[in-house]
Amino acid sequence: MFLPAKEQKIFNIGNVKVGGRPGELPTVLCGSIFYHKHKIVEDPVRGIFDKREAERLINQQDEWSDRTGNPCMVDVVGETHRALIRYLDFVSGVTDAPMLLNGPTPEVRMRAAEFVVEVGLLERVVYTSINYTVRPEELEFIKEKGIRAVIIQTFNPRNPMPSGSLSILREGKLLELTLKHGVTKPLLLPPVLDVPSIGLASEAIRLLKDGLGLPVGVAPCGVIGQWAKGRGKTLRDICTAGVLGLVQSAGADFIIYGAIRKAPSVFPVCAVMDAIITYTSRMHGVKPLVKDHPLYKYLSRH
């Protein structure tokens, strides 16, 4: 049972709490939509998409979140600022869940963030993301616009091992630099480069929570899908379930699980794992902080 020594921070992002000691809060699950080659996207440059199917997918994730007790966010991906703005506007009208503002370049992210600030959605949005290559102008923009919640990728090109994630934040000053620019809700994201490195990411979760006390998440499912391509859906789903359990047992506070259509298979697995972790944590004096935890809301009914 992993129990970090350092006091763990909990951040409120919109209507969701993320962070804490293992067993206190259920894992926040983030499904991705409008990603590269997503079939519902008709024009990725202008942001033209199948609204009916997009709404169905978002509602499906919300329903599974309500059913299990696992909070959710929507990872909104846009290839251009024009598209990302359209997507964010649409998603915010369908669900109350927080959103990851996920753009491939600083220019896309910043233009979309300007829209978010203008329409009053900032408290529901996590700026996604920055890393060791972040430019001064992007940090100044984050400070100027009052952006508080940011995902920090902890990839360290000089040290790809778990210790590198901690050192890029400490010795590399990435965390200090981010905090100096007004970020008060940093969410840490260790790298997953291939299937074996999921184990390294799991160890990085432990190191970061132990060393910094901040919420840490991971995006482990994409590499499983790539590896299992051509090997059959059953194998992919089984391996994905195993990976989800692994990173949750390591203390992951949030998981970006990939395509939002996978919600029906992801939420039950994570809910049961959260229930097991919380039940065990009570032996160490850790109690759940929410009444609708999966231990009570999902496991007791199934």
C-alpha positions in Angstrom: 0.0 0.0 0.0 1.6 3.3 -1.1 1.2 6.1 1.3 3.3 9.2 0.6 5.1 10.7 3.5 4.6 14.3 2.4 1.2 16.1 2.9 -0.8 15.9 -0.3 -2.5 18.9 -1.8 -6.0 18.8 -3.2 -7.1 21.2 -5.9 -10.6 22.2 -6.9 -11.0 22.4 -10.7 -14.6 23.3 -11.6 -16.7 20.8 -9.8 -13.9 18.2 -9.4 -11.4 17.6 -6.6 -8.1 16.1 -7.6 -5.1 15.0 -5.4 -4.8 13.8 -1.9 -3.5 10.6 -0.3 -4.5 7.3 -2.0 -7.9 6.3 -0.6 -9.1 9.8 0.0 -10.5 10.7 -3.4 -11.4 8.6 -6.4 -9.3 8.7 -9.6 -10.3 11.5 -12.0 -10.8 10.0 -15.4 -10.3 12.2 -18.5 -11.6 11.0 -21.9 -10.2 12.6 -25.1 -12.4 14.0 -27.9 -11.6 15.6 -31.3 -8.2 14.1 -31.3 -6.1 13.5 -34.5 -8.1 11.3 -36.9 -11.1 11.1 -34.6 -13.9 9.9 -36.9 -16.4 12.4 -35.7 -14.2 15.3 -36.9 -15.0 16.3 -40.5 -12.7 19.3 -40.8 -9.9 19.5 -38.2 -8.8 22.9 -39.3 -12.2 24.7 -39.0 -13.4 22.5 -36.3 -16.4 21.0 -38.1 -17.7 17.8 -36.4 -20.7 15.5 -35.8 -22.4 17.3 -33.0 -24.9 14.6 -32.2 -22.2 11.9 -31.8 -20.0 14.2 -29.8 -22.8 15.0 -27.4 -23.6 11.3 -27.1 -20.0 10.5 -26.2 -19.7 13.3 -23.6 -23.0 12.3 -22.0 -21.9 8.7 -21.9 -18.8 9.6 -19.9 -20.9 11.8 -17.6 -23.3 8.8 -17.1 -20.5 6.5 -16.1 -19.1 9.1 -13.8 -22.4 9.4 -12.1 -22.8 5.6 -11.9 -19.4 4.8 -10.5 -18.5 7.9 -8.4 -15.3 8.6 -10.4 -15.1 12.3 -11.4 -14.4 13.1 -15.0 -12.9 15.7 -17.2 -13.0 16.1 -21.0 -9.7 16.2 -22.8 -10.6 18.6 -25.6 -8.0 18.4 -28.4 -7.7 20.8 -31.2 -5.3 21.0 -34.1 -5.9 24.7 -34.7 -7.0 27.6 -32.4 -10.1 28.0 -34.5 -11.1 24.4 -34.1 -10.1 24.2 -30.4 -12.3 27.3 -29.6 -15.3 25.7 -31.4 -14.7 22.5 -29.5 -14.4 24.1 -26.1 -17.5 26.2 -26.7 -19.5 23.1 -27.6 -18.3 20.9 -24.8 -18.9 23.5 -22.2 -22.5 23.7 -23.3 -23.0 19.9 -23.0 -21.4 19.1 -19.7 -20.4 20.8 -16.4 -17.2 18.6 -16.3 -13.9 20.4 -16.3 -12.0 20.5 -19.6 -8.4 20.1 -20.6 -7.5 22.8 -23.1 -5.2 20.6 -25.2 -3.4 22.2 -28.2 -0.3 21.1 -30.0 1.5 24.5 -30.0 1.8 27.5 -27.7 0.0 29.6 -30.3 -3.0 27.3 -30.5 -3.2 27.0 -26.7 -2.9 30.7 -26.1 -5.5 31.8 -28.7 -7.9 29.2 -27.3 -7.2 30.3 -23.7 -8.0 33.9 -24.6 -11.5 32.7 -25.6 -11.9 30.8 -22.3 -11.0 33.9 -20.3 -13.4 36.1 -22.3 -16.4 33.8 -21.8 -15.8 33.1 -18.2 -14.8 29.4 -18.4 -11.3 29.7 -16.8 -12.2 28.0 -13.5 -13.3 24.9 -15.5 -10.2 24.6 -17.6 -6.8 23.0 -17.2 -4.2 24.5 -19.6 -2.6 21.5 -21.3 0.3 21.5 -21.3 3.8 22.9 -20.8 7.2 21.1 -20.5 10.9 21.8 -20.3 10.7 23.6 -23.7 8.2 26.2 -22.5 9.0 29.7 -23.9 9.0 32.8 -21.7 6.2 34.4 -23.8 3.9 31.5 -23.0 4.6 31.7 -19.2 4.0 35.5 -19.4 0.7 34.8 -21.1 -0.3 32.4 -18.4 0.5 35.0 -15.7 -1.3 37.8 -17.6 -4.5 35.8 -18.2 -4.6 34.5 -14.6 -4.5 30.9 -15.6 -4.2 28.8 -12.4 -4.5 25.1 -13.4 -1.8 23.8 -15.7 -0.6 20.3 -16.6 3.2 20.1 -16.4 4.8 17.3 -18.4 7.8 16.0 -16.4 9.8 14.4 -19.3 13.5 15.0 -18.7 15.6 14.5 -21.9 18.8 14.1 -19.9 17.3 11.5 -17.5 14.4 9.4 -18.7 14.3 7.5 -15.5 11.7 8.3 -12.7 14.3 10.4 -10.9 14.5 12.6 -13.9 10.9 13.6 -13.5 11.6 15.0 -10.1 14.9 16.6 -11.1 13.4 18.5 -14.0 10.9 20.1 -11.6 13.4 20.8 -8.8 16.9 21.2 -10.2 15.6 22.2 -13.6 13.4 24.8 -11.9 10.4 24.0 -14.1 8.0 23.9 -11.1 9.4 27.0 -9.5 9.2 28.9 -12.9 5.6 27.8 -13.3 4.6 28.9 -9.8 6.3 32.2 -10.2 4.0 32.9 -13.2 0.8 32.6 -11.1 0.0 28.9 -11.4 -1.5 27.7 -8.2 -2.8 24.3 -9.4 0.0 22.4 -11.1 -0.9 18.9 -12.2 2.1 16.7 -12.9 2.2 14.3 -15.9 5.2 11.8 -16.1 6.0 10.5 -19.5 4.9 7.2 -21.1 6.9 6.5 -24.2 6.1 2.8 -24.7 4.6 -0.2 -22.9 7.5 -1.0 -20.6 7.9 2.6 -19.5 4.5 2.5 -17.9 6.3 0.9 -15.0 8.7 3.9 -14.9 5.8 6.3 -15.0 4.3 4.4 -12.0 7.5 4.8 -10.1 7.6 8.5 -11.1 4.1 9.0 -9.6 5.3 7.7 -6.3 8.5 9.9 -6.3 6.6 13.0 -7.3 3.8 12.6 -4.7 6.4 11.7 -2.0 8.7 14.6 -2.9 6.3 17.4 -3.9 2.9 16.5 -2.5 1.1 17.6 -5.8 -1.5 15.8 -7.8 0.1 13.4 -10.4 -1.5 11.8 -13.4 -0.6 9.7 -16.3 -1.7 8.9 -19.9 -0.8 5.1 -20.2 -3.5 3.7 -22.6 -2.3 5.0 -26.0 0.8 2.8 -26.1 -1.3 -0.2 -25.2 -3.5 0.5 -28.1 -0.6 0.8 -30.5 1.1 -2.4 -29.2 -2.2 -4.4 -29.4 -3.2 -3.2 -32.8 -3.9 -6.2 -34.9 -4.0 -8.5 -31.9 -7.7 -8.1 -31.2 -9.9 -6.0 -29.0 -10.1 -8.5 -26.2 -6.4 -8.5 -25.6 -6.3 -4.7 -25.8 -9.0 -4.3 -23.3 -7.5 -6.8 -20.9 -4.1 -5.2 -21.0 -5.6 -1.8 -20.6 -7.5 -2.9 -17.5 -4.2 -4.2 -16.0 -2.4 -1.0 -16.8 -5.1 1.1 -15.2 -4.9 -0.9 -12.0 -1.1 -0.6 -12.0 -1.0 3.2 -12.2 -3.9 3.6 -9.7 -2.1 1.4 -7.2 1.0 3.6 -7.7 -1.1 6.6 -6.6 -2.3 8.2 -9.8 -4.7 11.1 -9.0 -6.0 11.4 -12.6 -5.7 9.3 -15.8 -6.0 10.6 -19.3 -7.4 7.3 -20.7 -7.6 8.1 -24.4 -10.7 8.0 -26.7 -13.8 9.1 -24.7 -15.7 6.2 -26.3 -13.8 3.8 -24.0 -15.7 5.2 -20.9 -17.9 2.1 -20.5 -14.9 -0.2 -20.1 -12.6 2.2 -18.2 -14.9 3.6 -15.5 -15.9 0.2 -14.0 -12.3 -1.0 -13.8 -11.1 2.2 -12.1 -14.1 2.3 -9.8 -13.4 -1.2 -8.5 -9.7 -0.5 -8.1 -10.5 2.8 -6.2 -12.8 0.8 -3.9 -10.1 -1.7 -3.1 -7.5 1.0 -2.5 -9.8 3.0 -0.2 -10.9 -0.1 1.7 -7.2 -1.0 2.4 -6.2 2.6 3.2 -8.6 2.7 6.1 -6.3 0.2 7.8 -3.7 3.0 7.8 -6.1 5.7 9.1 -7.0 7.2 5.7 -10.7 7.8 5.1 -12.5 8.8 1.9 -13.3 12.5 1.8 -16.5 12.1 -0.4 -19.7 10.3 0.3 -20.2 9.1 -3.3 -16.8 7.3 -3.5 -16.9 4.2 -5.7 -16.5 2.1 -2.5 -20.0 3.1 -1.5 -21.6 4.1 -4.8 -20.4 1.4 -7.2 -18.9 -1.6 -5.5 -21.7 -2.0 -2.9 -24.2 -2.2 -5.8 -22.4 -4.7 -8.0 
